[in-house]
Amino acid sequence: MRQPPAPNFARSLILMLFAIVILLEYTTPSNYVFGYLYTGAILIASSRLSRRATFYITLIASLLTLANLWFPSGEISSLATIANRMIAVIALIVTGILGDRNRLYQTALLQQQSQLRSQEQLARLREDFISTLTHDLKTPLLGAIETLNSLDRAEFGTITPAQKTVFNLMKRSHQTTLKMVEMLLDVYRNDAEGLQLNLEPINLANLAEEVLLMLRELATTRRVYLNVRYGDSEFRQDLWVKGDRLQLQRVFTNLVTNSINHSPRGERVSIVLDSNSSYQTVKVIDAGFGIPADVLAHLFERFYQGQSDRQATGSGLGLYLSRQIIEAHHGTIWAENLSPHGAMFAFRLAAIPPERMS
């Protein structure tokens, strides 16, 4: 089998270097040390040939360097010459070892790069598949919801109260599934393309009140009370930030829904709004069972669901999407436990003064 051109060229170059060095070594007195020049041949071998070939070339170069102590003069050289040649041999051996290590490092690096490329391709394929799947799932879900609405309006004939209850239950279930599908699609789109924001002056106080109205039915079903507080003040305050209204509304909805789902019946979920000259802070506080310490660090990761009493039946995407949105606004989002029980989910955004609202 023919050898590839690169190794053949490398062998020819090594032979030529050996010939030159041997000529210099054996036509001059032994106290002139040219053995260091073998390092060029060793480096070429370590980069182009096998480990075995590199070993033999290093060994031959070392032996030839030592042999010049006696040949061709036949006289025993001085101690200084012997020491110089021993140093040259050590240099050749070190060159061979370093060349071999460099070869192993380059091989490992190429393998890691190949694995990374394979993982990136697999990740792209997986994300493309999920994006396509979630997009295609929306059509049948919307069709099913519209059909249930038609049935609820008795467009296909009279329905009984029991049937109406079942239709409403099915509709809520499909709407929840649709929200999860849309959330999954948004998460992958944000990861792939980045979150595009439509920035404008937003009053977080208005947004908080609107979200509580939207979630009042859910809270009533769970028998959880909702309210808004303004720090230590009893009076309503305006908290102005520059943000995307729709995206920040989603953050409010995700955090409050999460707290409602984890609050015992009869307890309260509060949105606490704090304002200062630099930041506007939103805190969603519940009286649930708290968050285990080992879960806190992972709460805002994609698909993460802690194995605890606070684990919900959702997709684990709500908090991750909230983190995406707040970080796109250059804000900070976090969670912490409260004493003696309960948890707080909070985010902070840069404040804008009232004179710059427009």
N, C-alpha and C positions, 0 to 999 in steps of 0.2 A: 504494500500500500504506500502510495507516494506521501511524503511528508509535506505539510503546507509550506508555502514559500517563506514565511516569517521564521520558523525554526531553522530552515536550511540556511537562510541568510545569516542568522545569529551564529550558527556553527562556523560558517566561513569566516565571519568577523572575529570570532574567538580564536580560531586557528591562526589567523593573521596576527592578532595581538600577541599570542604565545610565541610565534616565530620572531617577532620584533624584540620582545623582552628577552627571549633566550639568546638571540644574537648579541644584544647589549650586555647581558650578564656574562656570557662565556667568551666574549672577546675583550673583556676588560678585567683588571685585577679584582679580586674578590672583595676588596674593601670598598668598591663602588657598588652600592646596593640599588638595583633596578627592580627588585621583586615587588615593590609597591605598585608597579604598573599592572600587575596581574589583577588588581582590584577591578579594573575596567572589564576584563573578561568575566570575572565573577558576577558583577552587577548585570551584565548582559544575560548571563545564564540564569540568574535568579528571576529575571523578568520575562524571559522568552522560552526557557527550557524547563524540564522537570526538576523536582527536588533532588532526585538521584543524580541527575547530570550535574547540578550545581555542587552537590557534595563532592563528586569525583573531580571536578575542575578545581575546586578549592584545595582538595588533597594534593593533586598533581602540582599546582602552583606552589604550595608550601614545600613539597619535597624538592622541587627544582630550585627553590630559593635556598634551601639548606645545602643541597648538593654542591652548589657553587663555592662552598667553603673549601672543598677538596679538589674539585675538578674545574678546569683542566690542569691547574698548576700542580696538584699533588702535594702541596705543602699545607701544614696546619696553620690556619689563620690566627691572627691575634684575638685576644679576648674582646677588644672593642668591636672588631668586625663580627665576631660570633654574636655579641649582644645586639648589634644593629640588625643582623639577619633574623635573630629570634624575635625582635620587635616587629620586623616586617612580616614574619609568619603570623604573629598574633594579630596584626592588622588585617591580614588576609582572612583569617578565621573569623574575626569579628565582622568583617564585611560579608562573609558568607552567611553568618547567623542573622545579621540585620536584614540582608536581602531576603532570606527565607521568611522572617517575621513579616516583612513588608508584603511578600507574596500572600501569606495567610490573611493578613489584614485586608488586602485588596480583594481576595476571594470572598471573605466574609462580607465586605462592603457591597460587592456585586450581588451576593445572595440576598442581602437585606433590601437593596434597591429593587430587585426582582420581586421579592415578597411584597414590598410596599406598593409597587405598580399593580400587582395582582389584587391586593386588598382594596386599592383605590378603584380599580375596575369593578370589583365585586360590589363595593359600596355604591358606585354610580348605578350599576344595574339594579341593585336592590331599591335604591331611592326612586329610580325611574319607574320600576314596577309598582311600588307603593303609590307614587304620585298618580300613575295611570289608573290603578285600581280604585283609589279613593275618588278620583274624578268620575269614573264610570259608575261608581255606586250611587252618586248623587241623583242620577236620572231616575232609577227605579224607586228610590226613597221619596223623591218629590212627587212621583206619580202615585205612590201609595198614600201619601198624606192628602193629596188632592182628592183621591177616590174616597177616603174616609170623610173628608169635609163634605163631599156630595152626599154620602150616606147620612151624615149628621144633619144635613139640611133636608132630608127626606125627598131627595130628587128622584129616587128609585122606588118610592113607596113609603107608606107610613112605617115608622119604627117605634118600638116600645121604649119606655124609660130604661129598662135593663139593657136593651141593645144600644141605646145612646151612651150609657155608661161605659160599655165595652168599647164602642167606637172611640170615645174620648181617651180611654186608657191606651188603646192601640195607637192613636194619633200622637199622644205624648211620648210613647215609646219610640215611634219612628222619628219624631222631632229630636229626641235626645240622641238617637243614633246618627241623624243627619248632622247635628252639631259636632259630634265626635269625628265624623268623617271630614267635615270642613276644617276642624281644628288640626287634624292630622295632615291634611293637604297644606294648610297654612304653615305648619311647622317645617315641612320639607321644602316648601317654596322659600321660606325665610332663610333656611340653612344654605340653600343652593344659590339664591339670588340676592339675599339681603332684604331687610325690611324697608320698604319705601314708605316714608311718612309724609303726610300732608299737614305741615306745621301751621298752627295759628294760636292766638291767645286763648287759653282754656281756663275757666274757673272750676277748680276741683270741687268746690262746695256744691255747685250746681250739678256736676257730674255724679257726685255721691248721692245726692237726693234723688236723681233720676234712676240710678241703679237700684236704690232701695224700693222705689215704686215698682220697678220691673220684677223684683224678686219677692215682693210681698206675698204673692200667692204661694210660692215655694215655702217661705218661712211659716205661713199660716198652716200649711199642710204638715210641716214638721213641728208645729207649735213652738216656734222660736221667735223671740221678739227682736226687732231691728230698730236701731236709732243712730243718729249722727250727733257727735259731740265736737266742740271746738276747743281742744286743749283744756286749760283751766278756766276758760271764759264761758259764761252762760249765754253769750250773744253770738249770733251768726257772724261769720267772717268770710271774706273773699280770699281765695288762695289761687293766684294767677300763675300759670306756667305757660311755656310755649310747647305745644304738643299736638299730637294727632288725636282728635276727639274720639273717633271710632275705636282706635287701638287702646287708648287709656280706659275707655268704657269697658273693653274686654278684660282689662286687668282688674278693675273694680269688680266686675261680674265673677271672674274666676276666684278671686280671693274671698269675696263674701259668700259665694256658693260653697266653697270649700269649708268655710267656718260654719255655715248652716248645717251642712251634712255631718259635721263632727260635733255638733252641740247637742247635749241632752235636752229632752223636752222640758219646756218651761224656762229655759235659760235665755240669755240675751247675747246678740252679736252687735257690736258697736263699731262704727267707723269713727275714728278719732282723727281730726284734722289739726295739725300744728303748723304755724306759720312763723317765719322770721325773715330777716332781710336777705338771706342767702338761699335758703331752701324752703320748700313746701313738703311736709311729711304727712303721709297717709298711713294710718295704722288700723288694721282690721283685727279686733280682739274678740275671742270667744271664751267660753267657760267649759271647754271640752276636757279631754284627758291628757292634754299636753303632747309633746313630741319627744320620743326617746333620743338620747344624746347621739347615738350612732346613726340616727336617721337625719338629724338636722343638716349635716354637711351635704346630703344627697337630695334634699327635697326638690330642688329646682333643676335636677337632671332629667333628660328626656326619658320617658317611660318609667321613671322610678316610682315605685309604690312601696312604702315601708310596711314591714310586717308588724303592725301594731294596731291598737284599738282605733287609731285615727285613719286606718287604711280605708279608702273609699273604693267603690266598685267602678270607678271611671277608668280612663285610659292612661292616667299618669302624665297627660300632656298639658293640662291647664296651667300648672305652676311653671313648667318649662316655657310655654308660650308667653306667660307673663314676664318671665325673665328676659326673653328675647325682646319684648316690647320695651321694657324699662331700660335695658342696656342700649337699645337703639336710640332712646331719648337721652343717653349719657347719664342715666340715673343709677340708683342702687336699690336692690331689693333684697330682703332678708327675712328670716323667721327666728323666733325665740320663744322659750317657755316663760310662763308667768307663774308667780307664786300666789297662793298655794296650788292652783291648778289653772288650766287654760293655756292658750297659745296666742301669739301675736304674729301676724304677717304684715310687713310694712314695706313701703318704698319711699324714696326721696328723690325729688326733682328740683332742678334749679328754679328759683323764683324770678319772676319779672315784676318790676314795680308797676303800679297802676298807670303811670304816665306813659309807659311804653306798651300798653296793651294793643294799640292799633298800629 
